Amino acid sequence: MKSERVIIELSDKDLHFIFAEEYAYIMELLDSNVFCGSPTCGTQKNGMIMSSASLNHLNDISFEGACKNCGGNTGRYVEAGENADFFERAELIRTRLKLNAPKIPKSKTAAPKPDSRKSDKPKIG
């Protein structure tokens, strides 16, 4: 079965569900074990203020956020798809989101052509 290469944004509730009893440990990793490569931090091990988490086609999770020390962009990748329990729960999240996704009908008509009489140039005079 071929996996879709769709990135799915995860809520904190989704993360609790996927990681279950390991949730606190994962959050501890984000709080104290993220490397920042910005010039002000070098490669120091700092914490991260998480701004988003997403699920990829392998059921691995990417966390993005800001370094607690300097505020620079940083992230952490957790190979959740390697753990059978995490993988199964991630698939349930993926299925739930797919079922709840709004259905967008495919249009059989071409996109409207721009009006050639309209100009983006400002009027002078």
Residue pairs with C-beta under 8 A, 6 or more apart in sequence:
3 57
3 58
4 57
5 56
5 57
6 57
7 54
7 55
7 56
8 54
8 55
8 93
8 94
8 97
9 52
9 53
9 54
10 18
10 53
10 54
10 55
10 61
10 93
14 53
14 55
14 93
15 23
15 26
15 53
15 61
16 23
17 89
17 92
17 93
18 61
18 80
18 86
18 89
18 90
18 93
19 25
19 26
19 80
19 86
20 85
20 89
22 86
26 78
29 76
29 78
30 47
30 48
30 50
30 63
30 65
30 76
31 47
31 48
31 68
32 45
32 46
32 47
33 45
33 47
33 76
34 45
34 46
34 47
34 48
34 67
34 74
34 75
34 76
35 43
35 44
35 45
35 46
35 74
36 42
36 43
36 44
36 46
36 67
36 69
36 70
36 72
36 74
37 43
37 72
37 74
38 67
38 70
38 72
38 73
38 74
40 69
40 70
40 72
41 67
41 69
41 70
41 72
44 69
46 67
46 68
46 69
46 70
46 74
47 67
47 68
47 69
48 63
48 65
48 66
48 67
48 68
48 74
48 75
48 76
49 65
49 66
49 67
49 68
50 63
50 64
50 65
51 64
51 65
51 66
52 63
52 64
52 65
53 61
53 62
53 63
53 64
54 61
54 62
54 64
55 61
55 80
55 90
55 93
55 94
56 62
58 79
58 81
59 80
59 81
59 86
59 87
59 90
59 91
59 94
60 77
60 78
60 79
60 80
60 81
60 82
61 77
61 78
61 80
61 90
62 75
62 76
62 77
62 78
63 75
63 76
63 77
63 78
64 73
64 74
64 75
65 73
65 74
65 75
66 72
66 73
66 74
67 73
67 74
80 86
80 87
80 90
81 87
81 90
